[in-house]
Amino acid sequence: MAEAKRSVQLSRIMGLLRELQRHPGGRHYKEIARDLGFSERTAYRDLNALKGAGWPVHAGPRPGFWKLDESSVPGILFTPQELTALALARQ
């Protein structure tokens, strides 16, 4: 059960990173949540978790907007199945 939960969380966080990569000017966390299909609270919490983990994620040009410093992150995109495999391999 915990493995499935981690897999979902990892997929969600990778989705956040992809959204920020697609929008270099930044995106509002409410838009991200709506487009990816999860709650605004979850999006905000995950963005703060990324920032706290050292990812180059920071508040964007306007309140509620988040931005990714693309020069610090390679442009690698994973499918949900690949993310699941990576999460399981980590264990």
VODO-169514 format. One record per residue: residue in three letters; x, y, z of N, C-alpha, C, O in turn. Coordinates in nm, 2 decimals, decimal comma, m for minus. Layout:
r resn: ALA; nc1: X; nc2: Y; nc3: Z; cac1: X; cac2: Y; cac3: Z; cc1: X; cc2: Y; cc3: Z; oc1: X; oc2: Y; oc3: Z
...
***
This chain:
r resn: MET; nc1: 0,08; nc2: m0,12; nc3: 0,00; cac1: 0,00; cac2: 0,00; cac3: 0,00; cc1: 0,09; cc2: 0,13; cc3: 0,00; oc1: 0,06; oc2: 0,22; oc3: m0,07
r resn: ALA; nc1: 0,19; nc2: 0,13; nc3: 0,08; cac1: 0,28; cac2: 0,24; cac3: 0,09; cc1: 0,35; cc2: 0,27; cc3: m0,04; oc1: 0,38; oc2: 0,38; oc3: m0,08
r resn: GLU; nc1: 0,39; nc2: 0,16; nc3: m0,11; cac1: 0,46; cac2: 0,17; cac3: m0,24; cc1: 0,37; cc2: 0,23; cc3: m0,34; oc1: 0,41; oc2: 0,32; oc3: m0,42
r resn: ALA; nc1: 0,24; nc2: 0,19; nc3: m0,34; cac1: 0,15; cac2: 0,25; cac3: m0,44; cc1: 0,13; cc2: 0,40; cc3: m0,41; oc1: 0,12; oc2: 0,48; oc3: m0,50
r resn: LYS; nc1: 0,12; nc2: 0,44; nc3: m0,29; cac1: 0,11; cac2: 0,58; cac3: m0,25; cc1: 0,23; cc2: 0,66; cc3: m0,29; oc1: 0,21; oc2: 0,77; oc3: m0,34
r resn: ARG; nc1: 0,35; nc2: 0,61; nc3: m0,27; cac1: 0,47; cac2: 0,67; cac3: m0,31; cc1: 0,47; cc2: 0,69; cc3: m0,47; oc1: 0,52; oc2: 0,79; oc3: m0,52
r resn: SER; nc1: 0,43; nc2: 0,59; nc3: m0,53; cac1: 0,43; cac2: 0,59; cac3: m0,68; cc1: 0,33; cc2: 0,70; cc3: m0,73; oc1: 0,37; oc2: 0,77; oc3: m0,82
r resn: VAL; nc1: 0,22; nc2: 0,71; nc3: m0,67; cac1: 0,12; cac2: 0,82; cac3: m0,71; cc1: 0,18; cc2: 0,96; cc3: m0,68; oc1: 0,17; oc2: 1,05; oc3: m0,76
r resn: GLN; nc1: 0,25; nc2: 0,97; nc3: m0,56; cac1: 0,31; cac2: 1,10; cac3: m0,53; cc1: 0,42; cc2: 1,13; cc3: m0,62; oc1: 0,43; oc2: 1,25; oc3: m0,66
r resn: LEU; nc1: 0,50; nc2: 1,04; nc3: m0,66; cac1: 0,61; cac2: 1,06; cac3: m0,75; cc1: 0,56; cc2: 1,10; cc3: m0,89; oc1: 0,61; oc2: 1,19; oc3: m0,95
r resn: SER; nc1: 0,46; nc2: 1,03; nc3: m0,93; cac1: 0,40; cac2: 1,07; cac3: m1,06; cc1: 0,34; cc2: 1,21; cc3: m1,06; oc1: 0,36; oc2: 1,29; oc3: m1,15
r resn: ARG; nc1: 0,28; nc2: 1,25; nc3: m0,95; cac1: 0,22; cac2: 1,38; cac3: m0,93; cc1: 0,33; cc2: 1,49; cc3: m0,93; oc1: 0,31; oc2: 1,59; oc3: m1,00
r resn: ILE; nc1: 0,44; nc2: 1,46; nc3: m0,86; cac1: 0,55; cac2: 1,56; cac3: m0,85; cc1: 0,62; cc2: 1,57; cc3: m0,99; oc1: 0,65; oc2: 1,68; oc3: m1,03
r resn: MET; nc1: 0,63; nc2: 1,46; nc3: m1,06; cac1: 0,69; cac2: 1,47; cac3: m1,19; cc1: 0,60; cc2: 1,55; cc3: m1,28; oc1: 0,65; oc2: 1,62; oc3: m1,37
r resn: GLY; nc1: 0,47; nc2: 1,53; nc3: m1,27; cac1: 0,38; cac2: 1,61; cac3: m1,35; cc1: 0,39; cc2: 1,76; cc3: m1,32; oc1: 0,38; oc2: 1,84; oc3: m1,41
r resn: LEU; nc1: 0,41; nc2: 1,80; nc3: m1,19; cac1: 0,43; cac2: 1,94; cac3: m1,16; cc1: 0,56; cc2: 1,99; cc3: m1,23; oc1: 0,55; oc2: 2,10; oc3: m1,28
r resn: LEU; nc1: 0,66; nc2: 1,91; nc3: m1,22; cac1: 0,79; cac2: 1,96; cac3: m1,28; cc1: 0,77; cc2: 1,98; cc3: m1,43; oc1: 0,82; oc2: 2,07; oc3: m1,49
r resn: ARG; nc1: 0,70; nc2: 1,88; nc3: m1,50; cac1: 0,67; cac2: 1,89; cac3: m1,64; cc1: 0,59; cc2: 2,02; cc3: m1,68; oc1: 0,62; oc2: 2,09; oc3: m1,77
r resn: GLU; nc1: 0,49; nc2: 2,05; nc3: m1,59; cac1: 0,41; cac2: 2,17; cac3: m1,62; cc1: 0,50; cc2: 2,29; cc3: m1,61; oc1: 0,48; oc2: 2,38; oc3: m1,69
r resn: LEU; nc1: 0,58; nc2: 2,30; nc3: m1,51; cac1: 0,67; cac2: 2,41; cac3: m1,49; cc1: 0,77; cc2: 2,42; cc3: m1,60; oc1: 0,80; oc2: 2,54; oc3: m1,65
r resn: GLN; nc1: 0,82; nc2: 2,31; nc3: m1,66; cac1: 0,91; cac2: 2,31; cac3: m1,77; cc1: 0,84; cc2: 2,37; cc3: m1,89; oc1: 0,90; oc2: 2,44; oc3: m1,97
r resn: ARG; nc1: 0,71; nc2: 2,33; nc3: m1,91; cac1: 0,63; cac2: 2,37; cac3: m2,03; cc1: 0,60; cc2: 2,52; cc3: m2,02; oc1: 0,57; oc2: 2,58; oc3: m2,13
r resn: HIS; nc1: 0,60; nc2: 2,58; nc3: m1,91; cac1: 0,56; cac2: 2,72; cac3: m1,89; cc1: 0,68; cc2: 2,80; cc3: m1,82; oc1: 0,67; oc2: 2,82; oc3: m1,70
r resn: PRO; nc1: 0,78; nc2: 2,83; nc3: m1,89; cac1: 0,90; cac2: 2,90; cac3: m1,84; cc1: 0,87; cc2: 3,03; cc3: m1,76; oc1: 0,94; oc2: 3,07; oc3: m1,68
r resn: GLY; nc1: 0,76; nc2: 3,09; nc3: m1,80; cac1: 0,72; cac2: 3,22; cac3: m1,73; cc1: 0,65; cc2: 3,20; cc3: m1,60; oc1: 0,63; oc2: 3,29; oc3: m1,52
r resn: GLY; nc1: 0,62; nc2: 3,07; nc3: m1,57; cac1: 0,56; cac2: 3,04; cac3: m1,44; cc1: 0,41; cc2: 3,00; cc3: m1,46; oc1: 0,35; oc2: 3,04; oc3: m1,56
r resn: ARG; nc1: 0,36; nc2: 2,93; nc3: m1,36; cac1: 0,22; cac2: 2,90; cac3: m1,36; cc1: 0,16; cc2: 2,91; cc3: m1,22; oc1: 0,23; oc2: 2,89; oc3: m1,12
r resn: HIS; nc1: 0,03; nc2: 2,95; nc3: m1,22; cac1: m0,03; cac2: 2,96; cac3: m1,09; cc1: m0,06; cc2: 2,81; cc3: m1,04; oc1: m0,10; oc2: 2,73; oc3: m1,11
r resn: TYR; nc1: m0,04; nc2: 2,79; nc3: m0,91; cac1: m0,06; cac2: 2,66; cac3: m0,85; cc1: m0,20; cc2: 2,61; cc3: m0,87; oc1: m0,22; oc2: 2,49; oc3: m0,88
r resn: LYS; nc1: m0,30; nc2: 2,70; nc3: m0,87; cac1: m0,44; cac2: 2,66; cac3: m0,89; cc1: m0,46; cc2: 2,61; cc3: m1,03; oc1: m0,53; oc2: 2,51; oc3: m1,05
r resn: GLU; nc1: m0,40; nc2: 2,67; nc3: m1,13; cac1: m0,41; cac2: 2,62; cac3: m1,27; cc1: m0,34; cc2: 2,48; cc3: m1,28; oc1: m0,39; oc2: 2,39; oc3: m1,35
r resn: ILE; nc1: m0,23; nc2: 2,47; nc3: m1,22; cac1: m0,16; cac2: 2,34; cac3: m1,22; cc1: m0,24; cc2: 2,23; cc3: m1,16; oc1: m0,26; oc2: 2,12; oc3: m1,22
r resn: ALA; nc1: m0,30; nc2: 2,26; nc3: m1,05; cac1: m0,39; cac2: 2,16; cac3: m0,98; cc1: m0,51; cc2: 2,12; cc3: m1,07; oc1: m0,54; oc2: 2,00; oc3: m1,09
r resn: ARG; nc1: m0,57; nc2: 2,22; nc3: m1,13; cac1: m0,69; cac2: 2,19; cac3: m1,22; cc1: m0,65; cc2: 2,11; cc3: m1,34; oc1: m0,71; oc2: 2,01; oc3: m1,37
r resn: ASP; nc1: m0,54; nc2: 2,15; nc3: m1,40; cac1: m0,50; cac2: 2,08; cac3: m1,52; cc1: m0,45; cc2: 1,93; cc3: m1,50; oc1: m0,46; oc2: 1,85; oc3: m1,58
r resn: LEU; nc1: m0,39; nc2: 1,91; nc3: m1,38; cac1: m0,33; cac2: 1,78; cac3: m1,35; cc1: m0,43; cc2: 1,70; cc3: m1,27; oc1: m0,41; oc2: 1,58; oc3: m1,25
r resn: GLY; nc1: m0,54; nc2: 1,75; nc3: m1,23; cac1: m0,65; cac2: 1,68; cac3: m1,16; cc1: m0,63; cc2: 1,65; cc3: m1,01; oc1: m0,67; oc2: 1,54; oc3: m0,97
r resn: PHE; nc1: m0,57; nc2: 1,74; nc3: m0,94; cac1: m0,56; cac2: 1,72; cac3: m0,80; cc1: m0,59; cc2: 1,85; cc3: m0,73; oc1: m0,61; oc2: 1,95; oc3: m0,79
r resn: SER; nc1: m0,60; nc2: 1,85; nc3: m0,59; cac1: m0,64; cac2: 1,96; cac3: m0,52; cc1: m0,54; cc2: 2,07; cc3: m0,52; oc1: m0,42; oc2: 2,05; oc3: m0,54
r resn: GLU; nc1: m0,59; nc2: 2,20; nc3: m0,50; cac1: m0,50; cac2: 2,31; cac3: m0,49; cc1: m0,41; cc2: 2,30; cc3: m0,37; oc1: m0,29; oc2: 2,33; oc3: m0,38
r resn: ARG; nc1: m0,46; nc2: 2,25; nc3: m0,26; cac1: m0,38; cac2: 2,23; cac3: m0,15; cc1: m0,26; cc2: 2,13; cc3: m0,17; oc1: m0,15; oc2: 2,15; oc3: m0,13
r resn: THR; nc1: m0,29; nc2: 2,02; nc3: m0,24; cac1: m0,19; cac2: 1,93; cac3: m0,28; cc1: m0,08; cc2: 1,99; cc3: m0,37; oc1: 0,04; oc2: 1,96; oc3: m0,35
r resn: ALA; nc1: m0,12; nc2: 2,06; nc3: m0,47; cac1: m0,03; cac2: 2,13; cac3: m0,56; cc1: 0,06; cc2: 2,22; cc3: m0,48; oc1: 0,18; oc2: 2,22; oc3: m0,50
r resn: TYR; nc1: 0,00; nc2: 2,30; nc3: m0,39; cac1: 0,08; cac2: 2,40; cac3: m0,32; cc1: 0,18; cc2: 2,33; cc3: m0,22; oc1: 0,30; oc2: 2,36; oc3: m0,21
r resn: ARG; nc1: 0,13; nc2: 2,22; nc3: m0,16; cac1: 0,22; cac2: 2,14; cac3: m0,07; cc1: 0,33; cc2: 2,08; cc3: m0,14; oc1: 0,45; oc2: 2,08; oc3: m0,10
r resn: ASP; nc1: 0,30; nc2: 2,02; nc3: m0,26; cac1: 0,41; cac2: 1,95; cac3: m0,34; cc1: 0,51; cc2: 2,05; cc3: m0,39; oc1: 0,63; oc2: 2,02; oc3: m0,40
r resn: LEU; nc1: 0,46; nc2: 2,17; nc3: m0,43; cac1: 0,56; cac2: 2,27; cac3: m0,48; cc1: 0,65; cc2: 2,31; cc3: m0,37; oc1: 0,77; oc2: 2,33; oc3: m0,39
r resn: ASN; nc1: 0,60; nc2: 2,33; nc3: m0,25; cac1: 0,68; cac2: 2,37; cac3: m0,14; cc1: 0,78; cc2: 2,25; cc3: m0,10; oc1: 0,89; oc2: 2,28; oc3: m0,06
r resn: ALA; nc1: 0,73; nc2: 2,13; nc3: m0,12; cac1: 0,82; cac2: 2,01; cac3: m0,09; cc1: 0,93; cc2: 2,01; cc3: m0,19; oc1: 1,05; oc2: 1,98; oc3: m0,15
r resn: LEU; nc1: 0,90; nc2: 2,04; nc3: m0,31; cac1: 1,01; cac2: 2,04; cac3: m0,41; cc1: 1,11; cc2: 2,15; cc3: m0,38; oc1: 1,23; oc2: 2,12; oc3: m0,39
r resn: LYS; nc1: 1,06; nc2: 2,26; nc3: m0,34; cac1: 1,15; cac2: 2,37; cac3: m0,30; cc1: 1,24; cc2: 2,33; cc3: m0,18; oc1: 1,36; oc2: 2,36; oc3: m0,18
r resn: GLY; nc1: 1,17; nc2: 2,27; nc3: m0,08; cac1: 1,24; cac2: 2,23; cac3: 0,04; cc1: 1,35; cc2: 2,12; cc3: 0,01; oc1: 1,44; oc2: 2,11; oc3: 0,08
r resn: ALA; nc1: 1,32; nc2: 2,04; nc3: m0,09; cac1: 1,42; cac2: 1,93; cac3: m0,13; cc1: 1,53; cc2: 1,98; cc3: m0,21; oc1: 1,62; oc2: 1,90; oc3: m0,25
r resn: GLY; nc1: 1,53; nc2: 2,11; nc3: m0,24; cac1: 1,65; cac2: 2,17; cac3: m0,32; cc1: 1,63; cc2: 2,18; cc3: m0,47; oc1: 1,72; oc2: 2,22; oc3: m0,54
r resn: TRP; nc1: 1,51; nc2: 2,15; nc3: m0,52; cac1: 1,48; cac2: 2,17; cac3: m0,66; cc1: 1,47; cc2: 2,32; cc3: m0,68; oc1: 1,43; oc2: 2,40; oc3: m0,60
r resn: PRO; nc1: 1,52; nc2: 2,36; nc3: m0,80; cac1: 1,51; cac2: 2,51; cac3: m0,83; cc1: 1,37; cc2: 2,56; cc3: m0,86; oc1: 1,35; oc2: 2,61; oc3: m0,97
r resn: VAL; nc1: 1,28; nc2: 2,54; nc3: m0,77; cac1: 1,15; cac2: 2,59; cac3: m0,78; cc1: 1,13; cc2: 2,71; cc3: m0,69; oc1: 1,17; oc2: 2,70; oc3: m0,57
r resn: HIS; nc1: 1,07; nc2: 2,81; nc3: m0,74; cac1: 1,05; cac2: 2,93; cac3: m0,66; cc1: 0,93; cc2: 3,01; cc3: m0,70; oc1: 0,87; oc2: 2,99; oc3: m0,81
r resn: ALA; nc1: 0,89; nc2: 3,10; nc3: m0,62; cac1: 0,77; cac2: 3,19; cac3: m0,65; cc1: 0,80; cc2: 3,26; cc3: m0,78; oc1: 0,91; oc2: 3,31; oc3: m0,80
r resn: GLY; nc1: 0,70; nc2: 3,27; nc3: m0,86; cac1: 0,71; cac2: 3,33; cac3: m0,99; cc1: 0,69; cc2: 3,48; cc3: m0,99; oc1: 0,71; oc2: 3,54; oc3: m0,88
r resn: PRO; nc1: 0,66; nc2: 3,53; nc3: m1,10; cac1: 0,65; cac2: 3,68; cac3: m1,12; cc1: 0,53; cc2: 3,74; cc3: m1,05; oc1: 0,53; oc2: 3,86; oc3: m1,02
r resn: ARG; nc1: 0,43; nc2: 3,66; nc3: m1,01; cac1: 0,31; cac2: 3,72; cac3: m0,95; cc1: 0,27; cc2: 3,62; cc3: m0,83; oc1: 0,31; oc2: 3,51; oc3: m0,83
r resn: PRO; nc1: 0,19; nc2: 3,68; nc3: m0,74; cac1: 0,15; cac2: 3,59; cac3: m0,62; cc1: 0,08; cc2: 3,47; cc3: m0,67; oc1: m0,01; oc2: 3,47; oc3: m0,76
r resn: GLY; nc1: 0,12; nc2: 3,35; nc3: m0,61; cac1: 0,06; cac2: 3,23; cac3: m0,64; cc1: 0,12; cc2: 3,15; cc3: m0,76; oc1: 0,09; oc2: 3,04; oc3: m0,78
r resn: PHE; nc1: 0,21; nc2: 3,23; nc3: m0,83; cac1: 0,28; cac2: 3,17; cac3: m0,94; cc1: 0,41; cc2: 3,10; cc3: m0,90; oc1: 0,47; oc2: 3,15; oc3: m0,81
r resn: TRP; nc1: 0,44; nc2: 2,99; nc3: m0,96; cac1: 0,56; cac2: 2,92; cac3: m0,93; cc1: 0,64; cc2: 2,90; cc3: m1,06; oc1: 0,58; oc2: 2,90; oc3: m1,17
r resn: LYS; nc1: 0,77; nc2: 2,90; nc3: m1,05; cac1: 0,86; cac2: 2,90; cac3: m1,17; cc1: 0,97; cc2: 2,80; cc3: m1,14; oc1: 1,01; oc2: 2,78; oc3: m1,03
r resn: LEU; nc1: 1,02; nc2: 2,74; nc3: m1,25; cac1: 1,13; cac2: 2,64; cac3: m1,24; cc1: 1,25; cc2: 2,71; cc3: m1,32; oc1: 1,23; oc2: 2,75; oc3: m1,43
r resn: ASP; nc1: 1,36; nc2: 2,71; nc3: m1,25; cac1: 1,48; cac2: 2,76; cac3: m1,32; cc1: 1,53; cc2: 2,64; cc3: m1,41; oc1: 1,60; oc2: 2,55; oc3: m1,36
r resn: GLU; nc1: 1,49; nc2: 2,65; nc3: m1,53; cac1: 1,52; cac2: 2,54; cac3: m1,63; cc1: 1,67; cc2: 2,51; cc3: m1,65; oc1: 1,70; oc2: 2,40; oc3: m1,69
r resn: SER; nc1: 1,75; nc2: 2,61; nc3: m1,63; cac1: 1,89; cac2: 2,59; cac3: m1,65; cc1: 1,95; cc2: 2,49; cc3: m1,56; oc1: 2,06; oc2: 2,43; oc3: m1,58
r resn: SER; nc1: 1,88; nc2: 2,46; nc3: m1,44; cac1: 1,93; cac2: 2,37; cac3: m1,34; cc1: 1,88; cc2: 2,23; cc3: m1,35; oc1: 1,93; oc2: 2,14; oc3: m1,28
r resn: VAL; nc1: 1,78; nc2: 2,21; nc3: m1,44; cac1: 1,71; cac2: 2,08; cac3: m1,44; cc1: 1,72; cc2: 2,03; cc3: m1,59; oc1: 1,68; oc2: 2,10; oc3: m1,68
r resn: PRO; nc1: 1,77; nc2: 1,91; nc3: m1,60; cac1: 1,77; cac2: 1,85; cac3: m1,74; cc1: 1,63; cc2: 1,82; cc3: m1,79; oc1: 1,54; oc2: 1,80; oc3: m1,71
r resn: GLY; nc1: 1,62; nc2: 1,83; nc3: m1,92; cac1: 1,49; cac2: 1,81; cac3: m1,98; cc1: 1,45; cc2: 1,67; cc3: m2,00; oc1: 1,43; oc2: 1,62; oc3: m2,11
r resn: ILE; nc1: 1,44; nc2: 1,59; nc3: m1,89; cac1: 1,41; cac2: 1,45; cac3: m1,90; cc1: 1,26; cc2: 1,43; cc3: m1,86; oc1: 1,22; oc2: 1,47; oc3: m1,75
r resn: LEU; nc1: 1,19; nc2: 1,37; nc3: m1,95; cac1: 1,05; cac2: 1,34; cac3: m1,92; cc1: 1,02; cc2: 1,19; cc3: m1,91; oc1: 1,07; oc2: 1,11; oc3: m1,99
r resn: PHE; nc1: 0,95; nc2: 1,15; nc3: m1,80; cac1: 0,92; cac2: 1,01; cac3: m1,78; cc1: 0,77; cc2: 0,98; cc3: m1,79; oc1: 0,69; oc2: 1,07; oc3: m1,76
r resn: THR; nc1: 0,74; nc2: 0,86; nc3: m1,84; cac1: 0,60; cac2: 0,82; cac3: m1,84; cc1: 0,56; cc2: 0,78; cc3: m1,70; oc1: 0,65; oc2: 0,75; oc3: m1,62
r resn: PRO; nc1: 0,44; nc2: 0,77; nc3: m1,67; cac1: 0,40; cac2: 0,72; cac3: m1,53; cc1: 0,45; cc2: 0,58; cc3: m1,50; oc1: 0,49; oc2: 0,55; oc3: m1,39
r resn: GLN; nc1: 0,46; nc2: 0,49; nc3: m1,61; cac1: 0,51; cac2: 0,36; cac3: m1,59; cc1: 0,66; cc2: 0,36; cc3: m1,56; oc1: 0,71; oc2: 0,29; oc3: m1,47
r resn: GLU; nc1: 0,74; nc2: 0,45; nc3: m1,62; cac1: 0,88; cac2: 0,47; cac3: m1,59; cc1: 0,90; cc2: 0,52; cc3: m1,45; oc1: 0,99; oc2: 0,48; oc3: m1,38
r resn: LEU; nc1: 0,82; nc2: 0,61; nc3: m1,41; cac1: 0,83; cac2: 0,67; cac3: m1,27; cc1: 0,80; cc2: 0,56; cc3: m1,17; oc1: 0,87; oc2: 0,55; oc3: m1,06
r resn: THR; nc1: 0,70; nc2: 0,47; nc3: m1,20; cac1: 0,67; cac2: 0,36; cac3: m1,11; cc1: 0,79; cc2: 0,27; cc3: m1,10; oc1: 0,83; oc2: 0,23; oc3: m0,99
r resn: ALA; nc1: 0,85; nc2: 0,24; nc3: m1,21; cac1: 0,97; cac2: 0,15; cac3: m1,21; cc1: 1,08; cc2: 0,21; cc3: m1,13; oc1: 1,15; oc2: 0,14; oc3: m1,06
r resn: LEU; nc1: 1,10; nc2: 0,34; nc3: m1,15; cac1: 1,21; cac2: 0,41; cac3: m1,07; cc1: 1,18; cc2: 0,40; cc3: m0,92; oc1: 1,27; oc2: 0,38; oc3: m0,84
r resn: ALA; nc1: 1,06; nc2: 0,43; nc3: m0,89; cac1: 1,02; cac2: 0,43; cac3: m0,74; cc1: 1,04; cc2: 0,29; cc3: m0,68; oc1: 1,09; oc2: 0,27; oc3: m0,57
r resn: LEU; nc1: 1,00; nc2: 0,18; nc3: m0,76; cac1: 1,02; cac2: 0,05; cac3: m0,71; cc1: 1,17; cc2: 0,01; cc3: m0,70; oc1: 1,21; oc2: m0,06; oc3: m0,61
r resn: ALA; nc1: 1,24; nc2: 0,05; nc3: m0,80; cac1: 1,38; cac2: 0,02; cac3: m0,81; cc1: 1,46; cc2: 0,08; cc3: m0,69; oc1: 1,56; oc2: 0,03; oc3: m0,64
r resn: ARG; nc1: 1,41; nc2: 0,20; nc3: m0,65; cac1: 1,48; cac2: 0,27; cac3: m0,54; cc1: 1,47; cc2: 0,19; cc3: m0,41; oc1: 1,56; oc2: 0,20; oc3: m0,33
r resn: GLN; nc1: 1,37; nc2: 0,11; nc3: m0,40; cac1: 1,35; cac2: 0,03; cac3: m0,28; cc1: 1,44; cc2: m0,09; cc3: m0,29; oc1: 1,44; oc2: m0,18; oc3: m0,20
***
